[in-house]
């Protein structure tokens, strides 16, 4: 059952569609590396990102150079902009509430508390809390092999 959502993402060849998920660690990490909490100003009611770990990995043969772990809080009815992570895979685990995760060209998937999905690198995607009265919270893990690329690129729609 929990693997159902992950299986929907796994192995799909998804084209670039819209842009708006976890306006995640990348903006803060790339622009303001010392800032650990971000309330995105571009979307007045956007999600709040708190980066809880950013560490170079050891003994990995440099296949994965860095992992970034964040918690993202989505107020009722909020969403992050369409975006992508160049060279970085994203794992999204819903801790509270539910989130709709949409990958361009791949449709939308509802992830409920306790469910997770993997978004392959370089795919434009978004996440949104479609509920009117309940907040949602997700643990987000980015693993990337190329630290010289920005972690996040907001897609223009």
Buried (B, 14 or more C-beta within 10 A) or exposed (E): EEEEBBEBBEEEEBEBBBBBBBBBBBBBBEEEEEEBEBEBEEBEEBBBBBBEEBEEEEEEEEEBBBBBBBBBBBBBBBBBBBBBBBBBBBBBBBEBBBBBBBBBBBEEBEBBBEBBBBBBBBBBBBBBBBBEEBBBBBBBBBBBBEEEBBBBBBBEE
